[in-house]
Amino acid sequence: MFQFNMKPLHQDSDHGLRGCFYADDMQHRTRHRAATLESDLTLDVAIIGAGFAGLSTAAGLLARGCGELAVFEAGEVGAGASGRNGGFIMGGYSLSPQALIRQLGEAAAERLYQLTVTAQQSIKSRIRSQAMDCDLVDQGIVLADRFDRTADLQALQQTMNHQLGADWQCLTPAQLREWVRCDHYHAGLYEPQGAHFQPLAYAHALAAQVTAGGAQVYAHARCEQVQRKAGRWSLQMYSNGVSHRVNCRHLVVCCGGYIKGLNLPQAKGTLPIATFMVATEPLGDELEQILPADAAVYDNRFAFDYYRKSRDRRLLWGGRISTRQRSRAWISARLHADMVRLYPQLRKVRIEHAWGGLMAYTRNSMPEIRQHGDKHWSATGFGGHGVATTALAGELLAAAVCGEHADYRQFARYRADPVYGVAGMAAAQGFYWWQQLRDRLRLL
């Protein structure tokens, strides 16, 4: 027998949704009513984490006719990174495509990239087939060039299209202005398979689909101890201050930036990095002067801005990272200043929502999708490109748990190395500041 003792989960898992536009927007939508854990359970599969990865794993298991399963969330459904992110459904990984090719070779790199393209399509198909109310806008994603280096942009397009099998399109400065009107951009690339949506609404819709499929999703059910004995897993869960025991054959852990409360091996290889977003007041026709098209936009700096329209004509804007959580006043001031640098006409626009959240990053900039031992699985480290990669992780884990195939082993190279606690966080912050400085020098 062995056991893992759990520290209390990061208490920000719900607190960070205060000020979040997506959470306020859910007042006008059908919110999934997660169950309350009120008794001991015996299951085939227990999944910890009701974000995109955990819920996608559950959906994949149900599609394969898996037996009894349930998803457990320490906070509310989607309260971690899944419900706070930019809402970009984009291909690829945080690791650059050039680095992916260098590390794996062209054929293996293309296979891994195409997994994310398949995941993009599966997300969009699920939303349409289930009529999910999550504001899917399937109009692509634009990468805008801040550095006026056309050769670099063309080289990236060649890499994506000829080595990874993508279909990215070059945009001249005139063509770019049909998508986004900013005097600081020079040219761009267009990813037609990209899309964007309301991520918290998608998480709730996915939880509803899982529940309708016969599984249960439990909110405010915190795991504090894991034991392995007699060939089964035994989880000590706390719900409303009451302890319950959950026994299962398979344990799947799908946590991101809030995994540090779980004293499990996979928690030691991720950095919880804070990222930030704001939402303006509704801008009406003024928004069309900035974004005449409906594509989402980001730029090619390391410390990039990313933004898109909301359904009610707000500008949703994200950027900056930090190893510390920040106040809503800090987020609002800094991101509004970033916005005004590109669009001076927005100087007097009111910021109505400001929020942050912890994303899980690994040292190798790739997600970790793996089996740790007998019937113990995990997926984490989705910071930067989380929406599509969480969906592909869920599909790979569901197939592995059911014994269908072991394609998750394509990620075997990318086991998350230790991040060394406070020292690792300090190094990450220093690296970000250095990259910010490099961006500024390149813009001179």
C-alpha positions as CSV (number, residue, x, y, z in Angstrom):
1,M,0.0,0.0,0.0
2,F,1.1,3.6,-0.6
3,Q,-0.6,6.9,-0.3
4,F,-0.3,10.6,-1.3
5,N,-1.5,13.2,1.2
6,M,-3.0,16.3,-0.2
7,K,-2.5,19.8,0.8
8,P,-5.6,22.0,0.5
9,L,-6.2,23.1,-3.1
10,H,-5.3,26.6,-4.1
11,Q,-8.1,28.7,-2.7
12,D,-8.2,31.0,-5.7
13,S,-9.9,28.3,-7.8
14,D,-13.3,30.2,-7.4
15,H,-12.1,33.6,-6.2
16,G,-10.4,34.4,-9.5
17,L,-13.8,34.3,-11.3
18,R,-14.7,37.5,-9.5
19,G,-14.5,40.2,-12.0
20,C,-14.4,37.7,-14.9
21,F,-16.5,38.7,-17.8
22,Y,-17.3,35.1,-18.6
23,A,-18.7,34.4,-15.1
24,D,-21.0,37.5,-15.3
25,D,-22.0,36.5,-18.8
26,M,-23.2,33.1,-17.5
27,Q,-26.0,34.9,-15.7
28,H,-27.7,35.0,-19.1
29,R,-27.1,31.3,-19.9
30,T,-27.9,27.9,-18.6
31,R,-25.3,27.0,-16.0
32,H,-24.8,23.3,-15.4
33,R,-25.8,22.4,-11.9
34,A,-23.1,20.1,-10.6
35,A,-23.9,17.5,-8.0
36,T,-22.9,17.5,-4.4
37,L,-21.0,14.5,-3.1
38,E,-23.0,13.2,-0.2
39,S,-21.9,9.5,0.2
40,D,-19.1,7.1,-0.5
41,L,-18.8,5.9,-4.1
42,T,-17.3,2.9,-6.0
43,L,-16.4,3.7,-9.6
44,D,-14.6,2.3,-12.5
45,V,-12.9,5.7,-13.2
46,A,-12.5,8.8,-11.0
47,I,-11.3,12.0,-12.8
48,I,-10.0,14.9,-10.7
49,G,-10.5,18.2,-12.4
50,A,-13.7,19.5,-14.1
51,G,-11.9,21.7,-16.7
52,F,-11.6,21.0,-20.4
53,A,-9.2,18.1,-20.0
54,G,-11.1,16.3,-17.3
55,L,-14.5,16.8,-18.9
56,S,-13.1,15.8,-22.4
57,T,-11.7,12.6,-20.9
58,A,-15.1,11.8,-19.4
59,A,-16.8,12.5,-22.7
60,G,-14.4,10.2,-24.5
61,L,-14.9,7.4,-21.9
62,L,-18.7,7.7,-22.2
63,A,-18.4,7.5,-26.0
64,R,-16.5,4.2,-25.6
65,G,-19.1,2.8,-23.2
66,C,-17.0,3.0,-20.1
67,G,-18.5,1.8,-16.9
68,E,-19.2,3.9,-13.8
69,L,-17.3,7.2,-13.8
70,A,-17.4,10.6,-12.2
71,V,-15.6,13.9,-12.3
72,F,-14.6,15.7,-9.1
73,E,-13.9,19.5,-8.9
74,A,-12.6,21.3,-5.9
75,G,-14.4,24.5,-6.9
76,E,-17.0,25.1,-9.6
77,V,-17.0,23.6,-13.1
78,G,-14.4,25.4,-15.2
79,A,-13.3,27.6,-12.4
80,G,-9.6,27.1,-13.2
81,A,-7.8,28.0,-16.4
82,S,-10.6,26.5,-18.6
83,G,-13.1,29.2,-17.6
84,R,-10.8,32.2,-17.7
85,N,-8.7,32.0,-20.8
86,G,-8.7,33.9,-24.1
87,G,-11.1,31.5,-25.8
88,F,-8.8,30.9,-28.8
89,I,-9.2,27.5,-30.4
90,M,-5.8,27.4,-32.2
91,G,-3.5,24.7,-33.5
92,G,-0.1,23.9,-32.2
93,Y,1.6,24.0,-28.8
94,S,3.4,26.6,-26.7
95,L,6.6,25.1,-28.0
96,S,7.5,26.8,-31.3
97,P,6.9,24.7,-34.5
98,Q,10.6,25.1,-35.4
99,A,11.6,23.6,-32.0
100,L,9.1,20.8,-32.3
101,I,10.6,19.8,-35.7
102,R,14.2,20.0,-34.4
103,Q,13.3,17.8,-31.4
104,L,11.2,15.2,-33.1
105,G,12.0,15.2,-36.7
106,E,9.5,16.4,-39.4
107,A,7.3,13.3,-39.6
108,A,6.7,13.0,-35.8
109,A,6.3,16.8,-35.4
110,E,3.6,16.8,-38.1
111,R,1.8,14.0,-36.4
112,L,1.7,15.9,-33.1
113,Y,0.6,19.1,-34.8
114,Q,-2.1,17.4,-36.7
115,L,-3.5,16.0,-33.4
116,T,-4.3,19.6,-32.5
117,V,-5.9,20.3,-35.8
118,T,-8.1,17.2,-35.3
119,A,-8.9,18.5,-31.8
120,Q,-9.9,21.9,-33.2
121,Q,-12.4,20.2,-35.5
122,S,-13.7,17.9,-32.8
123,I,-14.4,20.9,-30.5
124,K,-16.3,22.7,-33.2
125,S,-18.2,19.6,-34.3
126,R,-19.2,18.9,-30.7
127,I,-20.4,22.5,-30.2
128,R,-22.6,22.3,-33.3
129,S,-23.9,18.8,-32.9
130,Q,-24.9,19.5,-29.2
131,A,-26.1,23.0,-30.0
132,M,-23.9,24.3,-27.2
133,D,-24.6,27.9,-26.2
134,C,-21.0,29.2,-26.1
135,D,-20.7,31.8,-28.9
136,L,-18.6,29.8,-31.3
137,V,-17.1,32.1,-34.0
138,D,-15.5,30.0,-36.7
139,Q,-13.7,32.8,-38.6
140,G,-10.1,31.9,-38.1
141,I,-7.2,33.5,-36.1
142,V,-4.8,36.2,-37.3
143,L,-1.2,36.4,-36.2
144,A,-0.1,40.0,-36.7
145,D,3.5,41.1,-37.3
146,R,4.8,43.8,-35.0
147,F,8.4,43.7,-36.2
148,D,8.1,44.4,-40.0
149,R,10.1,41.3,-40.9
150,T,8.3,39.8,-43.8
151,A,10.9,37.2,-44.4
152,D,10.5,35.8,-40.9
153,L,6.7,35.7,-41.4
154,Q,7.1,33.9,-44.8
155,A,9.5,31.4,-43.2
156,L,7.0,30.6,-40.5
157,Q,4.3,30.0,-43.1
158,Q,6.6,27.7,-45.1
159,T,7.3,25.7,-41.9
160,M,3.7,25.4,-41.0
161,N,2.4,24.5,-44.4
162,H,5.2,22.4,-45.9
163,Q,6.5,20.6,-42.8
164,L,3.5,20.4,-40.5
165,G,0.7,20.2,-43.0
166,A,-1.1,23.4,-42.0
167,D,-3.0,25.8,-44.3
168,W,-1.8,29.2,-43.1
169,Q,-2.2,32.1,-45.5
170,C,0.1,35.2,-45.8
171,L,-1.6,38.6,-45.4
172,T,-0.1,41.6,-47.0
173,P,-0.4,44.9,-45.0
174,A,-3.4,45.8,-47.1
175,Q,-5.0,42.4,-46.6
176,L,-4.3,42.6,-42.9
177,R,-6.3,45.8,-42.6
178,E,-9.3,44.0,-43.8
179,W,-9.1,41.9,-40.6
180,V,-7.6,44.3,-38.1
181,R,-6.9,48.1,-38.3
182,C,-3.8,48.9,-36.3
183,D,-1.0,51.2,-37.4
184,H,1.5,49.1,-35.4
185,Y,1.1,45.9,-37.5
186,H,2.9,45.3,-40.8
187,A,1.6,42.0,-42.3
188,G,0.2,38.8,-40.9
189,L,-0.7,35.2,-41.1
190,Y,-4.1,33.7,-41.1
191,E,-5.0,30.3,-39.6
192,P,-8.4,29.5,-41.2
193,Q,-9.1,26.5,-38.9
194,G,-8.9,28.7,-35.8
195,A,-11.9,29.9,-34.0
196,H,-12.9,31.4,-30.7
197,F,-15.7,31.0,-28.1
198,Q,-16.9,31.7,-24.6
199,P,-14.8,29.2,-22.6
200,L,-16.7,29.1,-19.4
201,A,-20.0,28.5,-21.2
202,Y,-18.3,25.7,-23.1
203,A,-17.1,24.1,-19.9
204,H,-20.6,24.1,-18.5
205,A,-22.1,22.8,-21.7
206,L,-19.5,20.0,-21.8
207,A,-20.3,19.1,-18.1
208,A,-24.0,19.0,-19.1
209,Q,-23.1,16.6,-21.9
210,V,-21.1,14.4,-19.6
211,T,-24.0,14.3,-17.1
212,A,-26.5,13.5,-19.8
213,G,-24.3,10.6,-20.9
214,G,-24.7,8.9,-17.6
215,A,-21.7,10.2,-15.6
216,Q,-21.7,12.6,-12.6
217,V,-19.9,15.9,-12.2
218,Y,-19.3,16.9,-8.6
219,A,-18.4,20.5,-7.6
220,H,-16.8,21.5,-4.3
221,A,-15.5,18.0,-3.9
222,R,-11.9,18.3,-2.8
223,C,-9.5,15.4,-2.9
224,E,-7.1,15.4,0.1
225,Q,-5.6,11.9,0.2
226,V,-5.0,9.1,-2.4
227,Q,-4.2,5.6,-1.4
228,R,-3.3,2.6,-3.6
229,K,-4.2,-0.8,-2.0
230,A,-5.4,-4.2,-3.2
231,G,-5.3,-3.1,-6.8
232,R,-7.6,-0.2,-6.4
233,W,-7.4,3.6,-5.7
234,S,-9.0,5.0,-2.6
235,L,-9.6,8.8,-2.5
236,Q,-10.5,10.8,0.5
237,M,-12.9,13.5,-0.6
238,Y,-14.2,16.5,1.3
239,S,-17.5,18.1,0.4
240,N,-19.1,20.7,2.6
241,G,-16.8,19.8,5.4
242,V,-17.8,16.1,5.3
243,S,-15.4,13.3,4.4
244,H,-16.3,10.6,1.9
245,R,-14.4,7.7,0.4
246,V,-14.3,7.2,-3.4
247,N,-12.9,3.8,-4.6
248,C,-12.0,3.3,-8.2
249,R,-10.0,1.1,-10.6
250,H,-8.6,4.0,-12.7
251,L,-7.5,7.4,-11.4
252,V,-7.2,10.3,-14.0
253,V,-5.8,13.6,-12.8
254,C,-6.5,16.6,-15.1
255,C,-5.4,19.7,-13.2
256,G,-3.6,22.8,-14.4
257,G,-2.4,25.9,-12.6
258,Y,-4.1,24.8,-9.4
259,I,-2.5,21.3,-9.2
260,K,0.0,22.4,-6.5
261,G,-2.5,21.4,-3.8
262,L,-2.3,17.9,-4.9
263,N,0.9,16.2,-3.6
264,L,1.1,13.9,-6.6
265,P,4.2,13.4,-8.9
266,Q,2.7,15.4,-11.8
267,A,2.4,18.4,-9.6
268,K,6.2,18.8,-9.3
269,G,6.7,19.5,-13.0
270,T,4.5,22.5,-13.6
271,L,4.8,26.3,-13.0
272,P,1.5,28.1,-12.0
273,I,1.9,31.2,-14.0
274,A,-0.7,34.0,-13.8
275,T,-2.2,35.5,-17.0
276,F,-4.6,38.3,-17.3
277,M,-7.6,39.6,-19.2
278,V,-10.0,42.6,-19.4
279,A,-13.3,43.3,-21.1
280,T,-14.3,46.8,-22.1
281,E,-17.7,48.3,-22.0
282,P,-19.9,47.5,-25.1
283,L,-18.4,49.5,-28.0
284,G,-21.1,49.1,-30.6
285,D,-20.1,50.3,-34.1
286,E,-16.8,51.7,-32.7
287,L,-15.5,48.1,-32.4
288,E,-15.8,47.7,-36.2
289,Q,-13.3,50.4,-36.6
290,I,-10.7,48.2,-34.8
291,L,-11.8,44.7,-35.9
292,P,-13.8,44.9,-39.1
293,A,-13.8,41.1,-39.3
294,D,-14.6,38.5,-36.6
295,A,-11.3,36.7,-36.4
296,A,-9.4,36.6,-33.1
297,V,-6.0,38.4,-33.2
298,Y,-2.6,38.0,-31.5
299,D,0.9,39.3,-32.4
300,N,4.3,37.7,-32.8
301,R,6.1,39.2,-29.8
302,F,7.1,36.8,-27.0
303,A,5.0,39.0,-24.6
304,F,2.1,39.3,-27.0
305,D,-1.3,40.8,-26.8
306,Y,-4.4,38.8,-27.8
307,Y,-7.9,40.0,-28.3
308,R,-11.3,39.4,-29.9
309,K,-14.9,40.5,-30.0
310,S,-17.5,39.3,-27.6
311,R,-21.1,38.6,-28.6
312,D,-22.3,41.9,-27.0
313,R,-19.6,43.9,-28.9
314,R,-17.0,44.3,-26.2
315,L,-13.3,44.1,-26.8
316,L,-11.9,41.1,-24.8
317,W,-8.1,41.7,-24.3
318,G,-5.4,39.5,-22.8
319,G,-1.7,39.8,-22.1
320,R,1.2,39.8,-19.7
321,I,2.2,37.1,-17.3
322,S,3.4,37.0,-13.8
323,T,4.5,34.5,-11.2
324,R,2.2,36.4,-8.7
325,Q,-1.5,37.0,-8.7
326,R,-2.4,40.7,-9.3
327,S,-5.3,42.9,-8.1
328,R,-8.1,43.7,-10.5
329,A,-7.0,47.4,-10.4
330,W,-3.5,46.4,-11.5
331,I,-4.8,44.2,-14.3
332,S,-7.2,46.9,-15.5
333,A,-4.6,49.6,-15.5
334,R,-1.8,47.6,-17.2
335,L,-3.9,46.0,-19.9
336,H,-5.8,49.2,-20.7
337,A,-2.4,50.9,-21.2
338,D,-1.4,48.1,-23.5
339,M,-4.6,48.5,-25.4
340,V,-4.2,52.2,-25.8
341,R,-0.6,51.8,-27.2
342,L,-2.1,50.1,-30.2
343,Y,-5.4,51.9,-30.3
344,P,-5.2,55.5,-28.9
345,Q,-8.9,56.0,-29.7
346,L,-9.7,53.7,-26.8
347,R,-8.2,55.9,-24.2
348,K,-11.5,56.9,-22.7
349,V,-13.1,53.5,-23.0
350,R,-14.2,52.0,-19.7
351,I,-12.8,48.7,-18.5
352,E,-15.8,46.8,-16.9
353,H,-14.2,43.5,-16.1
354,A,-10.6,42.5,-15.1
355,W,-9.5,39.1,-14.0
356,G,-6.5,36.7,-13.8
357,G,-5.9,33.0,-13.5
358,L,-3.2,30.4,-13.1
359,M,-2.1,28.5,-16.2
360,A,0.2,25.4,-15.9
361,Y,3.4,25.7,-17.8
362,T,6.2,23.1,-18.1
363,R,9.9,23.8,-18.7
364,N,9.7,22.1,-22.1
365,S,6.6,24.2,-23.2
366,M,4.7,21.0,-24.0
367,P,1.8,19.3,-22.2
368,E,2.4,16.2,-20.2
369,I,0.1,13.4,-21.1
370,R,1.1,10.1,-19.5
371,Q,0.6,7.0,-17.4
372,H,2.4,7.1,-14.0
373,G,1.8,3.6,-12.9
374,D,-0.9,0.9,-12.7
375,K,-4.2,2.6,-13.8
376,H,-2.9,6.1,-12.8
377,W,-3.1,8.7,-15.6
378,S,-2.6,12.4,-15.9
379,A,-2.7,15.4,-18.2
380,T,-1.3,18.9,-17.3
381,G,0.9,21.7,-18.6
382,F,-1.5,23.3,-21.2
383,G,-0.5,26.9,-20.7
384,G,-0.4,29.0,-23.8
385,H,-2.4,26.7,-26.2
386,G,-4.8,25.0,-23.9
387,V,-8.1,24.7,-25.6
388,A,-7.2,22.3,-28.4
389,T,-4.5,20.4,-26.5
390,T,-6.8,19.7,-23.6
391,A,-9.3,18.2,-26.0
392,L,-6.7,16.0,-27.6
393,A,-5.4,15.0,-24.2
394,G,-8.9,13.9,-23.1
395,E,-9.3,11.8,-26.2
396,L,-5.9,10.1,-25.8
397,L,-6.5,9.4,-22.1
398,A,-9.9,8.0,-22.7
399,A,-8.6,5.6,-25.4
400,A,-5.7,4.5,-23.1
401,V,-7.9,3.9,-20.1
402,C,-10.2,1.7,-22.3
403,G,-7.3,-0.2,-23.7
404,E,-8.1,1.0,-27.2
405,H,-4.6,2.3,-28.0
406,A,-1.6,4.0,-26.4
407,D,-1.1,7.0,-28.8
408,Y,-0.5,9.2,-25.7
409,R,3.1,7.7,-25.9
410,Q,3.8,10.1,-28.7
411,F,4.3,12.6,-25.9
412,A,6.7,10.4,-23.9
413,R,9.6,12.7,-24.7
414,Y,7.8,15.6,-22.9
415,R,7.7,14.5,-19.4
416,A,7.6,17.5,-17.2
417,D,10.9,18.1,-15.5
418,P,11.0,19.4,-11.9
419,V,10.5,23.2,-11.7
420,Y,12.3,23.6,-8.4
421,G,9.7,25.6,-6.5
422,V,10.5,29.2,-5.7
423,A,13.7,29.1,-7.6
424,G,11.9,28.0,-10.7
425,M,9.3,30.7,-10.3
426,A,12.0,33.3,-10.0
427,A,13.7,32.0,-13.1
428,A,10.5,32.1,-15.1
429,Q,9.8,35.7,-14.1
430,G,13.3,36.7,-15.0
431,F,13.0,35.0,-18.4
432,Y,9.8,36.8,-19.1
433,W,11.2,40.2,-18.2
434,W,14.2,39.4,-20.5
435,Q,12.0,38.5,-23.4
436,Q,9.9,41.7,-22.8
437,L,13.1,43.7,-23.1
438,R,14.1,41.9,-26.3
439,D,10.7,42.7,-27.8
440,R,11.1,46.4,-27.0
441,L,14.6,46.5,-28.5
442,R,13.4,44.8,-31.7
443,L,10.6,47.4,-32.0
444,L,13.1,50.3,-31.9
